[in-house]
Each structure stands twice: as C-alpha cells, then as structure tokens.
Amino acid sequence: MLTHGIPKLQKLMAGGELQFADPFGIGAGASLVLVVFAEVVCSVLLIFGLATRFATIPLMITMLVAIFYAHAADPFGRKELPMVLLVLFIGFCIIGAGKYSIDHLLQKKNSRSRY
C-alpha cells in the first residue's frame, strides 16, 4: 500500500487543484488526505507492527472504496488486488501483528511491569 500512497502524498503536497474521487461527498481534498493517511501512515504502522489492529481499519475502508467505487465498473481482474488486500487486512485485524512487532514488545513490557 505504501507504493500506492507515496504518489498520492506527492500529489497532495504539490498543491494546485486536486482531482480525486469523492465517494463520501466530503470533497476531493479531504478524500485524498484520508487515502494518504491510510496508504502511507497506516501502512508504515503495519510494517512496524505498531497499533496493527487499529491501522488496518482505514486500510480496509480504503480497499472497500476501491472495490465498490473506484473499480465498480471494472472487470474482476482490476478488483482482484484490492480484494486480496482486504482479506489480508482483515486477517491482520483479527490475528494481530505477531511476536516480531512493536505491539508484542510493548505488550510484553506492560505485562512485566504489572507484577
């Protein structure tokens, strides 16, 4: 997702008039900011395993919008990647980050300090 988010971040930072999909009616700029947050910030959180379950929520919403709005009229082949990523993010949301994550280190540190 990060590779999809970086060009959008550059588009956002470039200024000028924004041309971006507005599926929720909040404006092209606000929609782009939300997508950049999901695809850049939440992707980085997911990479490091920090706030993993919370970081997957904006990513899942972004994938649902991609499937049902951005690629609604496209053939299945164009919807396949967002669908696979949606399933992946749902898995991360249910299972969590795992033992090689910052979440796991913080959880271990907090469980030791309780006793």
N, C-alpha and C positions, 0 to 999 in steps of 0.2 A: 504493500500500500504506500510505502514511503516514496517509491519511484513514481507513483501516480500523483502524490501530494506535492512534491517539490516543484514541478512546473506550475501547479496551481498557486503555490506560495509565491513564486516569482511573478506570476500574473497579478496577484493581489498587491504585491509590493511595487509593481511597475507604475501603478496609478493609472489615471485615464479612465475612460468609460469602460465599465465591466460588462461583458457579455457572458452570462452564465445562467444555467437553468434555475428556475424559481418554483419548485414544486409545492411549497407551502405558502406562497404568497407573502413572503417577508422581505422580498427584494433580492436582486441579483447579488449585491454586495454582502448582505447578511448570509445568504446561502453559500456563497464562496468562502466566507470566514468559517462557517460551520464545517464545510467539507475539508478545508485546510486543517482545522483543529483535529478532525477525525483522522485524516490521512497522514498528517505529519506528527502532531503531538501524541495522539493515541497510539500510533504505530511505534514511535520511539519508546513510549511506556511499555508497550507489549514486547518489544525487543529486549528490554532490560528486565522484564518481569516485575514491573512496579505498578501497583494498582491494576493488575491484569483484568480482573473481572469487571471493574468499572470502565476501563479503557476499551473493552470490547463492545460496550453498549453503543457509543457513537459510531463505531465501525460497522456494527450490524445494521443500524439505521441507514447508514450510507449505502450499504450493499442492497438493502431493500429498495431504496430510492433508485439505485442503478438498475435493478432488475425490473421494477414495476413502472418506472417513469422514464429514465434516460434511455433504456433499451426496450421499452414496451413493444414497439413495432418491429424490432429487430428479430432475426431468426435465432433459434436456440443457441447456435454457436457463439453469438455475441453475448448471450446471457449466461453462458456456462461458467466463465471465470467468476463473475460476481456471486453466482450460486455456490460454487465451491468455496469461495472465501467466506460466505455467510455461514456455511456449515462448519468451517474451521473456527470462526469466531464464536459460534455457539458452543463448540467443544471447549474452547479456552474459557468461556464464561462458566461452563458447568464444572470443568475439571480444575481450573486454576492454572497457575504458572508452573508448578513443579518445584523440585528441590534445588534446581540450579537457577534460582531467581532471587531478586532483591526481596520480593514478598516473603519468600521462605526464610531468608536470613533475618528479616525483621520479625517474623513470627517466632522464630527460634529465640531471638534475643528477648522478646517480650515474655515468652513463657519461662525463661530462666529468671527474669527479674521479679516474677510474682512470688517466688518462694524464698 
